[in-house]
Each structure stands twice: as structure tokens, then as C-alpha cells.
């Protein structure tokens, strides 16, 4: 998926500075808190290139979403099933 698609779905850009990470360069990723228990986090810009962004559910490297349609479906399901929505 593309970076623009994550932004369109409401993901927020998180910038990690050299000082925070101890790496050689700054990097960033995207995060979307669907509720207090469900967080979607993207791969970093260093890992993703232009069109190869992926999303992890609750930072679990075993649950990987590779296309925007699946991200949209998951967002819709979580929003529908969340109490007080």
C-alpha cells in the first residue's frame, strides 16, 4: 500500500529523531489508535519505499496487513464492534 492511503485513513505520522532512536538518521512511521485496545502501526519509511507500506496489528509482527482494502475492512469492523460507537 502507499503512504498516501495510510494518511487518507487517518493514520498519524510519528517521527523518531536520531536523538530518540540512536540510529544514524531520523525515520518515521504511521499509527492509528482505533480504541484503547487496538492500534495499527505501519512499517517505517526506511523499510517501506514508496509503495510497500505494511501495517501491523497491535505491534504484532505475526499479524501483517499488506493492502489498504484489508486495513479499511479492519477499521470498519473495529469501529462497528467498539462499545459506545
C-alpha positions in Angstrom: 0.0 0.0 0.0 1.0 3.6 -0.4 1.8 6.2 2.3 -1.0 8.5 1.0 -3.5 5.7 1.6 -2.5 5.5 5.2 -2.9 9.2 5.6 -6.3 9.1 4.0 -7.4 6.5 6.5 -6.5 8.8 9.4 -3.1 7.4 10.3 -0.9 9.9 12.1 2.8 10.3 11.2 5.2 9.6 14.1 8.7 11.0 13.6 11.5 9.4 15.5 14.6 11.6 15.8 18.2 10.5 15.8 18.3 11.5 19.5 15.4 9.3 20.4 16.4 6.2 18.4 20.2 6.3 18.5 20.1 5.5 14.8 22.1 7.3 12.1 19.1 9.1 10.6 15.6 10.2 11.6 12.8 7.9 10.5 9.0 7.8 10.7 6.1 5.5 10.7 2.3 5.8 10.9 0.0 5.0 13.8 -3.8 4.7 14.1 -5.4 4.1 17.5 -8.8 2.6 16.8 -9.6 2.3 20.6 -7.6 1.7 23.7 -7.0 -1.9 22.9 -6.4 -1.8 19.1 -3.6 0.1 17.4 -2.5 -0.2 13.8 1.2 0.7 13.2 2.9 0.9 9.8 6.4 -0.2 8.8 8.9 2.6 8.8 9.8 4.8 5.8 13.2 3.1 5.8 11.6 -0.3 5.3 8.7 0.7 3.0 10.0 2.6 0.0 7.2 4.3 -2.0 4.5 1.6 -2.4 5.5 -1.2 0.0 4.0 0.0 3.3 2.6 -2.7 5.6 0.5 -2.4 8.8 0.8 -4.4 12.0 -2.0 -5.0 14.4 -1.0 -4.1 18.0 2.7 -4.1 17.0 2.4 -7.9 16.5 4.9 -8.9 13.7 2.8 -12.0 13.2 -0.3 -10.0 12.1 0.7 -8.2 8.9 -1.7 -6.4 6.6 -0.3 -5.7 3.1 -3.2 -4.0 1.3 -5.3 -0.9 2.0 -8.6 -2.8 1.4 -7.9 -5.1 4.3 -6.9 -2.1 6.5 -10.2 -0.4 5.6 -12.1 -3.6 6.4 -10.4 -4.0 9.8 -11.0 -0.3 10.7 -14.7 -0.7 9.8 -15.1 -3.9 11.8 -13.4 -2.5 14.9 -15.4 0.8 14.7 -18.7 -1.2 14.3 -17.9 -3.5 17.2 -16.5 -0.9 19.7 -18.8 -0.1 22.5 -20.1 3.5 22.7 -19.7 4.0 19.0 
